[in-house]
Amino acid sequence: MTTRRQFLKTGLAGGLLLNVVACTNDSTARSKRTALLTAIVPVFLAGALPAAGAAREAAVATTVAGIEQAIAGLSLAAQKEIGELFSLLAFAPARVIAAGVWADWPDATPQAIGAFLESWRHSRFELLCSAYAALHDLVFGAFYARPETWSAIGYPGPPKVA
């Protein structure tokens, strides 16, 4: 049974964690978000990206830029929620606890990232499932919004109107 003292300590620790995450400066938050996205995009898009080299790096960078553009087009409330998600995942202790990824995002293995994504996808907590869905939709939306990627899913493009 949880004692009052344990409850207060947990609440205080959680409040401090949220304050530390919220106080990150905007340029730092953006660079951390870019590192996170650069790590998870290849895992989400395994098999759809070019095999290796400059073409793969360009596809990942273009997808990350598309995600940033999509986020900029969201409502301010949605931007805030997405920002909180990325801030949580960028903060090392929260990343370890929430995602189970010990290494920084650029150093994380595709297997560790894949395990994190699958655990959130099939989580019993609706919040984690919806966070997974947000990440999934942002990545796939940004990737498949570009005409050069349509062939990967057999989409011939919109019908031509004369």
C-alpha positions as CSV (number, residue, x, y, z in Angstrom):
1,M,0.0,0.0,0.0
2,T,1.3,3.4,-0.9
3,T,1.9,5.7,2.0
4,R,1.2,9.4,2.0
5,R,4.9,10.2,2.0
6,Q,5.6,7.9,-1.0
7,F,2.7,9.6,-2.9
8,L,4.1,13.1,-2.2
9,K,7.6,12.1,-3.2
10,T,6.3,10.6,-6.4
11,G,4.3,13.7,-7.2
12,L,7.2,16.0,-6.5
13,A,9.5,13.9,-8.7
14,G,7.0,13.8,-11.5
15,G,6.5,17.6,-11.3
16,L,10.2,18.2,-11.4
17,L,10.6,15.9,-14.4
18,L,7.9,17.8,-16.3
19,N,9.4,21.1,-15.4
20,V,12.8,20.1,-16.6
21,V,11.3,18.8,-19.9
22,A,9.2,21.9,-20.4
23,C,12.2,24.3,-19.7
24,T,14.3,23.1,-22.7
25,N,15.0,25.9,-25.1
26,D,13.3,25.9,-28.4
27,S,16.4,25.4,-30.6
28,T,17.6,22.6,-28.4
29,A,14.2,21.0,-28.5
30,R,14.1,21.2,-32.3
31,S,17.6,19.7,-32.7
32,K,16.6,16.9,-30.3
33,R,13.4,16.3,-32.2
34,T,15.3,16.1,-35.5
35,A,17.7,13.5,-33.9
36,L,14.7,11.5,-32.7
37,L,12.9,11.6,-36.0
38,T,16.1,10.8,-37.9
39,A,16.4,7.7,-35.8
40,I,12.8,6.5,-36.0
41,V,12.0,7.2,-39.6
42,P,14.2,4.4,-41.0
43,V,12.6,1.9,-38.6
44,F,9.0,3.0,-39.5
45,L,9.9,2.9,-43.2
46,A,12.0,-0.2,-43.3
47,G,11.7,-1.7,-46.8
48,A,10.4,1.5,-48.4
49,L,13.6,3.6,-48.2
50,P,16.5,3.2,-50.5
51,A,18.9,0.5,-49.3
52,A,21.8,2.7,-48.3
53,G,24.0,5.7,-49.1
54,A,23.2,9.2,-50.0
55,A,19.7,8.4,-51.5
56,R,18.7,6.9,-48.1
57,E,20.0,9.8,-46.1
58,A,18.2,12.2,-48.5
59,A,14.9,10.3,-48.2
60,V,15.2,10.4,-44.4
61,A,16.1,14.1,-44.3
62,T,13.2,14.9,-46.7
63,T,10.8,12.9,-44.6
64,V,12.0,14.7,-41.4
65,A,11.5,18.1,-43.1
66,G,8.0,17.0,-44.2
67,I,7.2,16.0,-40.6
68,E,8.3,19.4,-39.4
69,Q,6.1,21.0,-42.1
70,A,3.2,18.9,-41.0
71,I,3.6,19.8,-37.4
72,A,3.8,23.5,-38.3
73,G,0.4,23.1,-40.0
74,L,-1.3,21.7,-37.0
75,S,-3.4,23.7,-34.5
76,L,-1.4,25.3,-31.6
77,A,-2.9,22.8,-29.2
78,A,-1.8,19.8,-31.3
79,Q,1.6,21.4,-31.8
80,K,1.9,21.7,-28.0
81,E,0.9,18.0,-27.5
82,I,3.4,16.8,-30.2
83,G,6.1,19.0,-28.7
84,E,5.5,17.5,-25.2
85,L,5.7,14.0,-26.7
86,F,9.1,14.8,-28.4
87,S,10.3,16.6,-25.3
88,L,9.5,13.6,-23.2
89,L,11.3,11.2,-25.6
90,A,14.3,13.5,-25.9
91,F,14.8,13.7,-22.1
92,A,17.1,10.8,-21.2
93,P,15.5,9.6,-18.0
94,A,12.0,9.8,-19.5
95,R,13.3,8.1,-22.7
96,V,14.5,5.2,-20.7
97,I,11.4,4.9,-18.5
98,A,8.8,5.5,-21.2
99,A,10.5,4.0,-24.3
100,G,13.0,1.6,-22.8
101,V,15.7,3.0,-25.1
102,W,19.0,3.5,-23.1
103,A,21.1,5.0,-25.9
104,D,20.7,8.5,-27.2
105,W,18.5,8.4,-30.3
106,P,21.3,8.8,-32.9
107,D,23.1,5.8,-31.2
108,A,20.1,3.6,-30.6
109,T,19.9,0.4,-32.7
110,P,17.0,-0.2,-35.1
111,Q,16.1,-3.2,-32.9
112,A,15.8,-1.1,-29.8
113,I,13.7,1.5,-31.6
114,G,11.5,-1.1,-33.2
115,A,10.9,-2.7,-29.8
116,F,10.0,0.7,-28.4
117,L,7.5,1.4,-31.2
118,E,6.0,-2.1,-31.0
119,S,5.6,-1.8,-27.2
120,W,3.7,1.5,-27.7
121,R,1.7,0.2,-30.6
122,H,0.4,-2.7,-28.5
123,S,0.4,-1.0,-25.1
124,R,-2.5,-1.5,-22.7
125,F,-2.4,2.3,-22.1
126,E,-4.4,4.3,-24.5
127,L,-2.1,7.3,-24.2
128,L,0.9,5.3,-25.5
129,C,-1.2,3.8,-28.3
130,S,-2.3,7.3,-29.4
131,A,1.3,8.6,-29.2
132,Y,2.4,5.7,-31.4
133,A,-0.4,6.5,-33.8
134,A,0.7,10.2,-33.9
135,L,4.3,9.2,-34.7
136,H,3.2,6.7,-37.3
137,D,0.8,9.1,-39.1
138,L,3.4,11.9,-39.1
139,V,6.1,9.7,-40.5
140,F,4.0,7.9,-43.1
141,G,2.1,11.0,-44.1
142,A,5.3,12.9,-44.7
143,F,6.9,10.1,-46.6
144,Y,4.0,9.2,-48.9
145,A,2.9,12.8,-49.5
146,R,5.8,13.0,-52.0
147,P,5.0,11.8,-55.6
148,E,8.4,10.0,-55.9
149,T,7.4,7.6,-53.1
150,W,4.0,6.6,-54.5
151,S,5.5,3.7,-56.5
152,A,6.5,2.0,-53.3
153,I,2.8,1.4,-52.5
154,G,1.7,0.9,-56.1
155,Y,-0.2,4.2,-56.3
156,P,-0.2,5.6,-59.8
157,G,-1.1,9.1,-58.7
158,P,-4.2,11.1,-59.0
159,P,-6.3,10.7,-62.2
160,K,-5.4,13.1,-65.0
161,V,-8.2,15.5,-65.7
162,A,-8.4,16.8,-69.3
